């Protein structure tokens, strides 16, 4: 059995949700949940079969993220529909819907929107802590702009942003991208990939770093 979520994480959930709702575009439904023991039970049978990971922690996180997504989909009249894991690892959304799931060790997040408003979404969540220097060296490029971000968290936000951008663009372009292939401008709230895909970004930093990336519908 894993340790229970820290009291700080449990208390942070309402404030994190409020912060996420504040940054999300109007037509994006967004949510979060502290990952708890037993959350793997929220996986529908088809979902459970589509997720190859057998580690209990991974299955709990997947169950928590899909629990959020099921509730968000129910808000738009889509009920009891399995969100399968595609061979690429991305969740497979119902027709007319785009979305994204993410989790760190303690918190799961999800976002969904109609494809009539957004071609694709990507979301990522990370602890609100400085990014280790060795990871920052792998993630950052000279083209990235982070001046507007909190200097202690800029690296973490940048890392989170590139993860979210990749999730948003892969379903559209089917291109494997490295961190060096994504140019992020946190000052302007945008990113561009080496394939020329333009992505918009919004983020919050307390009580966790959450970045939402989105590609407008054409």
C-alpha positions as CSV (number, residue, x, y, z in Angstrom):
1,X,0.0,0.0,0.0
2,X,1.3,3.5,-0.9
3,X,1.4,6.2,1.7
4,X,-1.7,8.4,1.8
5,X,-1.6,11.8,0.1
6,X,0.0,14.5,2.2
7,X,-2.3,16.8,4.1
8,X,-0.9,19.6,2.1
9,X,-1.9,18.0,-1.2
10,X,-5.4,17.3,0.0
11,X,-5.9,20.9,1.2
12,X,-4.4,22.2,-2.1
13,X,-7.0,20.5,-4.3
14,X,-9.7,23.2,-4.1
15,X,-7.3,26.0,-4.5
16,X,-5.6,24.3,-7.5
17,X,-9.0,23.7,-9.1
18,X,-9.8,27.3,-8.7
19,X,-6.5,28.4,-10.2
20,X,-6.9,26.0,-13.2
21,X,-10.4,27.2,-13.9
22,X,-9.2,30.8,-13.8
23,X,-6.6,30.2,-16.6
24,X,-8.6,27.8,-18.8
25,X,-10.4,29.2,-21.9
26,X,-14.1,29.4,-21.5
27,X,-15.0,26.3,-23.5
28,X,-12.4,24.0,-21.8
29,X,-13.6,21.9,-18.9
30,X,-10.8,21.2,-16.5
31,X,-10.4,19.4,-13.2
32,X,-8.0,17.8,-10.7
33,X,-8.0,15.1,-8.0
34,X,-5.6,14.0,-5.3
35,X,-4.6,10.4,-6.1
36,X,-5.9,8.0,-3.5
37,X,-5.6,4.3,-2.7
38,X,-8.2,2.5,-4.7
39,X,-8.4,5.0,-7.6
40,X,-7.6,2.1,-10.0
41,X,-11.2,1.0,-9.4
42,X,-12.4,4.1,-11.3
43,X,-11.0,2.5,-14.5
44,X,-13.8,1.1,-16.6
45,X,-13.1,-2.6,-17.6
46,X,-12.1,-1.6,-21.2
47,X,-9.8,1.1,-19.9
48,X,-8.1,-1.3,-17.4
49,X,-7.4,-3.7,-20.3
50,X,-6.0,-1.0,-22.5
51,X,-3.4,0.1,-19.9
52,X,-0.4,-2.2,-20.0
53,X,1.3,-0.8,-16.8
54,X,0.9,-3.2,-13.9
55,X,2.5,-1.0,-11.3
56,X,-0.2,-0.1,-8.7
57,X,0.8,3.5,-8.5
58,X,0.5,4.0,-12.3
59,X,-2.9,2.3,-12.4
60,X,-4.1,4.5,-9.5
61,X,-3.0,7.6,-11.3
62,X,-4.6,6.5,-14.5
63,X,-7.8,5.8,-12.6
64,X,-7.8,9.2,-10.9
65,X,-7.2,11.0,-14.2
66,X,-10.0,9.1,-15.9
67,X,-12.4,9.7,-13.0
68,X,-11.9,13.4,-13.6
69,X,-12.3,13.0,-17.3
70,X,-15.5,11.0,-17.0
71,X,-17.0,13.7,-14.9
72,X,-16.0,16.4,-17.3
73,X,-17.4,14.4,-20.2
74,X,-20.7,13.9,-18.4
75,X,-21.0,17.7,-18.2
76,X,-21.4,17.6,-22.0
77,X,-23.7,14.6,-22.1
78,X,-21.1,11.9,-22.8
79,X,-21.6,9.2,-20.2
80,X,-19.9,5.9,-19.4
81,X,-17.6,6.0,-22.4
82,X,-14.2,4.3,-22.0
83,X,-11.2,6.5,-22.5
84,X,-8.8,3.9,-23.9
85,X,-5.1,4.1,-24.0
86,X,-4.0,4.2,-27.6
87,X,-0.8,2.4,-28.8
88,X,1.0,5.8,-28.7
89,X,0.1,6.1,-25.0
90,X,-2.3,9.0,-25.6
91,X,-5.9,8.7,-24.4
92,X,-8.5,8.1,-27.2
93,X,-11.3,10.6,-27.0
94,X,-14.9,10.3,-28.3
95,X,-15.8,11.9,-31.6
96,X,-16.2,15.6,-31.3
97,X,-14.0,15.9,-28.2
98,X,-10.4,16.6,-27.6
99,X,-8.7,16.3,-24.2
100,X,-5.6,15.5,-22.2
101,X,-4.7,13.7,-18.9
102,X,-1.7,14.1,-16.7
103,X,-0.5,13.3,-13.2
104,X,2.5,13.7,-10.9
105,X,3.1,11.5,-7.8
106,X,0.1,13.0,-5.9
107,X,-2.2,14.9,-8.2
108,X,-4.1,14.0,-11.4
109,X,-5.5,16.6,-13.8
110,X,-7.6,16.4,-17.0
111,X,-9.1,18.8,-19.6
112,X,-11.6,18.4,-22.3
113,X,-13.1,20.6,-25.0
114,X,-15.2,20.4,-28.2
115,X,-13.1,20.1,-31.3
116,X,-15.2,22.8,-32.8
117,X,-13.4,25.2,-30.5
118,X,-10.0,23.6,-30.2
119,X,-8.2,21.1,-32.5
120,X,-6.2,19.6,-29.6
121,X,-5.4,20.1,-25.9
122,X,-2.4,19.1,-23.8
123,X,-2.0,19.4,-20.1
124,X,0.7,18.7,-17.6
125,X,1.2,19.0,-13.8
126,X,4.3,19.2,-11.7
127,X,5.2,20.0,-8.1
128,X,5.8,23.8,-7.6
129,X,9.5,23.3,-7.0
130,X,12.6,24.4,-8.8
131,X,13.7,22.1,-11.6
132,X,17.0,20.3,-11.0
133,X,19.8,21.8,-13.0
134,X,20.7,18.7,-14.9
135,X,17.1,18.4,-16.2
136,X,16.9,22.1,-17.0
137,X,20.0,21.6,-19.2
138,X,18.2,19.0,-21.2
139,X,14.9,20.9,-21.5
140,X,15.9,24.6,-22.2
141,X,17.2,26.1,-25.4
142,X,18.4,29.6,-26.2
143,X,15.2,30.3,-28.1
144,X,13.0,29.7,-25.0
145,X,11.7,32.8,-23.2
146,X,10.9,32.6,-19.5
147,X,11.6,36.2,-18.2
148,X,7.9,36.7,-17.1
149,X,7.9,33.6,-15.0
150,X,8.9,33.3,-11.3
151,X,12.6,32.8,-11.5
152,X,12.6,29.9,-9.0
153,X,9.9,28.0,-11.0
154,X,10.7,29.1,-14.5
155,X,12.5,25.9,-15.3
156,X,9.7,23.7,-13.9
157,X,7.1,25.7,-15.9
158,X,9.2,25.4,-19.0
159,X,9.4,21.6,-18.6
160,X,5.7,21.4,-17.9
161,X,5.0,23.5,-21.0
162,X,7.0,21.4,-23.3
163,X,5.3,18.2,-22.0
164,X,1.9,19.9,-22.5
165,X,2.8,21.1,-26.0
166,X,3.9,17.7,-27.1
167,X,0.6,16.2,-25.9
168,X,-1.3,18.8,-27.8
169,X,0.5,18.5,-31.1
170,X,1.2,14.7,-31.4
171,X,-2.4,13.8,-32.2
172,X,-2.3,16.4,-35.0
173,X,1.2,15.8,-36.5
174,X,2.2,12.3,-35.4
175,X,5.8,13.5,-35.0
176,X,8.1,12.5,-32.2
177,X,9.6,15.7,-30.8
178,X,12.4,16.3,-28.3
179,X,12.6,19.2,-25.9
180,X,14.9,20.9,-28.4
181,X,12.1,20.7,-31.1
182,X,9.7,22.9,-29.0
183,X,10.3,26.6,-28.6
184,X,8.4,28.1,-25.7
185,X,7.7,31.8,-25.0
186,X,6.2,32.0,-21.6
187,X,6.2,35.8,-21.8
188,X,3.8,35.7,-24.7
189,X,2.0,32.5,-23.8
190,X,2.8,30.6,-27.0
191,X,5.0,27.9,-28.4
192,X,6.1,26.6,-31.8
193,X,7.4,23.2,-32.9
194,X,10.0,22.4,-35.5
195,X,7.2,21.3,-37.7
196,X,5.7,24.8,-37.6
197,X,2.8,24.0,-35.4
198,X,1.7,27.1,-33.3
199,X,0.4,26.4,-29.8
200,X,-1.1,28.7,-27.1
201,X,-0.2,28.3,-23.5
202,X,-1.6,29.3,-20.1
203,X,-0.4,28.2,-16.7
204,X,-0.8,28.5,-13.0
205,X,2.0,28.0,-10.4
206,X,0.3,27.6,-7.0
207,X,-0.2,25.3,-5.3
208,X,1.1,23.3,-8.2
209,X,2.5,24.0,-11.7
210,X,-0.2,23.2,-14.3
211,X,0.3,24.1,-18.0
212,X,-2.5,23.9,-20.5
213,X,-1.6,24.0,-24.2
214,X,-4.1,24.3,-26.9
215,X,-4.3,24.5,-30.7
216,X,-7.2,26.6,-32.1
217,X,-9.7,24.9,-34.4
218,X,-9.4,26.0,-38.0
